[in-house]
Amino acid sequence: MNKTITISVVILFCLFGCNSSDKQFNSEIHENITNTIDQLVKDNNIPGLNLSIIFKNGKQENYSSGYADKENKIKLNADNVMFSGSIGKTYAVAILMQLIDEGKIKLQDKITDYFPKIEWLNLLPNIHGITIEMLLKHTSGLPEYVQKPEVWDTLKINPGKTWTYKDRLSFIFNDKPVHKAGKGWFYSDTNYILLGMLIEKITGTYYYDEVKSRILIPEKLIFTHAADKRNIKNLPIGYSKLPEMFKMPEKVVVNGKYIFNPQLEWTGGGIASTTSDLAKWAKIYYEGKLFSDSLLNKIITPNSYGKMIEDSLAYGMGSFIYETKYGKAFGHTGFVPGFVSIFAYYPEHKMSIALQINCDYAKKKLSLIDYLDKILVVLIKNQNNNNVNK
């Protein structure tokens, strides 16, 4: 670790680990973060942005900028609920970790061992060599079903469709695998659809009931909901600029109703939440509150084929690992048409951040982790100024 990085880490530790009584300093931080997200909204030409930060001492701050409805100038606020996309995979992972701790499944079990009578599973590539661990790590070699244009053709014709296991997976029947089972890395929602099937098989319960009883109720995540219907309370307008294949209009929410049934996503995502609840969930998930430390370590350790997805980014087991200029961060991003999200946990500082944006083109200039970096640099600058003035 070089001297500059060491100094930054020390600064961050003081900032996030100390409980300052200086109200003026806290007010300055709040004002500067507000100004920063206002600038992010303007510079990136996005409709609105919600942000939530939970500091080491447990204090939580929520911020909003921009519009829930830009045409009618209705402001976005902390009560707005947005689809969190693939961040929803982390709830499925948490339940699976609990099932492993309970001795009901093992990571090395073959997924087909649990479904001997479902013959259509044999049409999936690599299926007989795929373990639960491969599905969790995205090393199964299964193609991504939602990348098939036929999925979006179906949604255009029947937006209210309720999707079965087979409905989703049929789009990749008899496809070639991306790579041999366990011998590469390819991010695919298909993996998590199979894991959702496993959760319901083992528990004998509707997946979202398990999420509610195991996570939402005990952890008091009262603004987190199953994304299994088109009408979601407090859903802002989502704005889209997706390629033609997706067949999305500019506005994917009309009168509070989403353009299609988000139940399609299910355990590939399938959760709608406020940003404040997402930040809480990041701390719960990455502090291993709901499952054993040994399994948390697997979640946050880059897997052998997910070590160098791209510069400074790796994948563990239900989590990305970011090497940022402000230290290591664990997190996940999420996308559904009209919405993008990110949550992250900075273990050196025991701090979590969540950010949601009501459009799907927010990454045109900046990656989502870069949005968080822009916010962190403001915190560092304020800490430096505070030290100079004392």
Buried (B, 14 or more C-beta within 10 A) or exposed (E): EEEEEEEBBEBBBBBBBEEBEEEEBBEBBEEBBBEBBBEBBEEBEBBBBBBBBBBBEEEEBBBBBBBBBBEEEBBBBBBBBBBBBBBBBBBBBBBBBBBBEEEEBEBEBBBBEBBEEEEEBEBBBBBEBBBBBBBBBBBBBBBBBBBBEEBBEBBEEEBEBEBEBEBBBBBBBEBEBBBEBBBBBBBBBBBBBBBBBBBBEBBEEEBBEBBBEBBBEEBEBEBBBBBBBBEBEBBBBBBBEBEEEBBBEEBBBEEEBBBBBBBBBBBBBBBBBBBBBBBBBBBBBBEBEBBEEEBBEBBBBBBEBBBEBEEEBBBBBBBBBBEBEBBBBBBBBBBBBBBBBBBBBBEBBBBBBBBBBBBBBBBEEBBBBEBBBBBBBBBBBBBEEBEEEE
